[in-house]
Protein backbone atom coordinates (compact mmCIF):
# COMPACT_ATOMS: atom_id res chain seq x y z
CA UNK A 1 0.00 0.00 0.00
CA UNK A 2 2.85 2.41 0.85
CA UNK A 3 4.40 1.92 -2.58
CA UNK A 4 1.13 2.67 -4.36
CA UNK A 5 0.48 5.80 -2.31
CA UNK A 6 4.09 6.89 -2.79
CA UNK A 7 4.09 6.46 -6.56
CA UNK A 8 0.78 8.28 -6.92
CA UNK A 9 2.04 11.16 -4.78
CA UNK A 10 5.23 11.46 -6.84
CA UNK A 11 3.24 11.50 -10.09
CA UNK A 12 0.88 14.09 -8.62
CA UNK A 13 3.56 16.40 -7.22
CA UNK A 14 6.21 16.10 -9.92
CA UNK A 15 4.05 15.68 -13.03
CA UNK A 16 0.43 16.75 -12.55
CA UNK A 17 0.84 19.90 -10.48
CA UNK A 18 3.77 21.38 -12.49
CA UNK A 19 1.94 20.77 -15.77
CA UNK A 20 -1.24 22.25 -14.37
CA UNK A 21 0.35 25.43 -13.02
CA UNK A 22 3.52 25.96 -15.06
CA UNK A 23 2.34 25.11 -18.58
CA UNK A 24 1.00 27.83 -20.84
CA UNK A 25 -2.61 28.57 -19.90
CA UNK A 26 -5.03 26.89 -22.26
CA UNK A 27 -2.40 24.60 -23.78
CA UNK A 28 -2.67 20.86 -24.20
CA UNK A 29 -0.03 20.34 -21.51
CA UNK A 30 -2.04 22.32 -19.01
CA UNK A 31 -5.09 20.22 -19.86
CA UNK A 32 -3.04 17.05 -19.28
CA UNK A 33 -1.87 18.53 -15.97
CA UNK A 34 -5.49 19.20 -15.00
CA UNK A 35 -6.48 15.63 -15.79
CA UNK A 36 -3.46 14.07 -14.05
CA UNK A 37 -3.98 16.28 -10.98
CA UNK A 38 -7.66 15.44 -10.80
CA UNK A 39 -7.54 11.68 -11.35
CA UNK A 40 -4.26 10.92 -9.62
CA UNK A 41 -5.19 13.30 -6.79
CA UNK A 42 -8.49 11.52 -6.21
CA UNK A 43 -6.84 8.09 -6.36
CA UNK A 44 -4.09 9.19 -3.98
CA UNK A 45 -6.63 10.63 -1.55
CA UNK A 46 -8.72 7.47 -1.38
CA UNK A 47 -5.74 5.14 -1.25
CA UNK A 48 -4.11 7.30 1.41
CA UNK A 49 -7.14 6.64 3.61
CA UNK A 50 -6.67 2.90 3.02
CA UNK A 51 -2.96 3.36 3.83
CA UNK A 52 -3.85 5.03 7.14
CA UNK A 53 -6.26 2.26 8.13
CA UNK A 54 -3.76 -0.41 7.11
CA UNK A 55 -0.98 1.30 9.08
CA UNK A 56 -3.25 1.58 12.14
CA UNK A 57 -4.16 -2.10 11.98
CA UNK A 58 -0.51 -3.09 11.56
CA UNK A 59 0.56 -0.74 14.35
CA UNK A 60 -1.89 -2.32 16.74
CA UNK A 61 -0.96 -5.87 15.75
CA UNK A 62 2.78 -5.17 15.92
CA UNK A 63 2.43 -3.03 19.07
CA UNK A 64 4.27 -0.06 17.63
CA UNK A 65 4.97 2.97 19.77
CA UNK A 66 2.66 5.94 19.10
CA UNK A 67 5.44 8.12 17.63
CA UNK A 68 6.50 5.32 15.26
CA UNK A 69 2.88 4.89 14.18
CA UNK A 70 2.28 8.60 13.62
CA UNK A 71 5.47 9.11 11.62
CA UNK A 72 4.65 6.08 9.49
CA UNK A 73 1.19 7.47 8.80
CA UNK A 74 2.39 11.01 8.06
CA UNK A 75 5.02 9.71 5.63
CA UNK A 76 2.25 9.32 3.05
CA UNK A 77 2.04 13.10 2.82
CA UNK A 78 5.65 13.68 1.75
CA UNK A 79 6.91 12.42 -1.61
CA UNK A 80 9.47 9.59 -1.33
CA UNK A 81 8.99 9.25 2.46
CA UNK A 82 6.42 6.49 2.03
CA UNK A 83 9.16 4.26 0.64
CA UNK A 84 11.36 4.96 3.65
CA UNK A 85 8.47 4.42 6.06
CA UNK A 86 7.55 1.13 4.38
CA UNK A 87 11.13 -0.10 4.68
CA UNK A 88 11.33 0.97 8.33
CA UNK A 89 7.98 -0.68 9.13
CA UNK A 90 8.97 -3.90 7.35
CA UNK A 91 12.18 -4.09 9.36
CA UNK A 92 10.29 -3.42 12.59
CA UNK A 93 7.79 -6.20 11.86
CA UNK A 94 10.56 -8.65 10.93
CA UNK A 95 12.51 -7.79 14.08
CA UNK A 96 9.39 -8.31 16.21
CA UNK A 97 8.74 -11.67 14.53
CA UNK A 98 12.25 -12.86 15.33
CA UNK A 99 11.79 -12.24 19.07
N, C-alpha and C positions, 0 to 999 in steps of 0.2 A: 504494500500500500504506500509506503514512504517513497519508493522509487516512482510510482505513478504520479503522486502528488508533486514530487520534486521536478519531474520532467515537464509536467503541465505548467508549473510555476515558471520554469526557465523559459519555455516557449512563450508564455504570456508576457513576462517581463522583458525578455531580450528580443522578441520578434513582434508580437502583437502591439504592445504599447508604443514602441518606437515608430512602427509603421503608421499607427493611428495618429500620433501627434507630431511626428517629424517629417512625414511625407507631404508633398505639395497638396494643399486642400483641394478636394474634388478629384484627385488622381485615382488611378486604379490601385496604386499601392496603398493609398489611404483607405480605400474601400476594403482591401484585403486585411489591413490592420484592424479595421472596425469588425470584420467578421471573425478574425482570429481572436481579438480581445473578447468579443461577445461569447463565442462558443467555448473557447478554451477557458475563459474566466468562469463561466457557468459550471463547466465540468470540474474545474479545480475547486470551486466553492463547495459543490456537493461531495466530491471525493475527499476534500479536507475534513468535512464533518465525519465521514466514515473513518478517516485516519484518526481523528480525535477519539472516537468511540473505541476503535481497535486498540489504540495506545492506552486508553483507560482500562480496558479489559485486561490487556497484557500487564499493565502496571499492578493491577490488583492481584493477578495470578502469580506474578513474579515477586511481589512484595517490594516494589521499588520505593525508594524514598520520595517524598513529595517534590523536592527540588529536581530530582532526576526526571520525574514524570512530567513536570511542568516544562522543563527545558526541551524534553523530547517532543512534547505537544507543540510548543511555540516554534520549533525548528521548521515546521511546515509553512511558516510565514516568510522565511528568508530563503531566497534562491541558493541552492547547493547545500544548505544546512540539513535538509532532510536526509541526504545521503550520509552525512556524518552522524546524524542522530540514529539512523537505521543501523549503521555499523556499530555504534556504541551500545545500542539496545541489544543487538544480536550477541555481542560479546558478553554483556551482562547476563543474558538469559543462559548462554552456554556455561559461563562461570558458575551460575546458581545451580545448573543441572549437574555439574561435576561434584558439588558438595554433598 
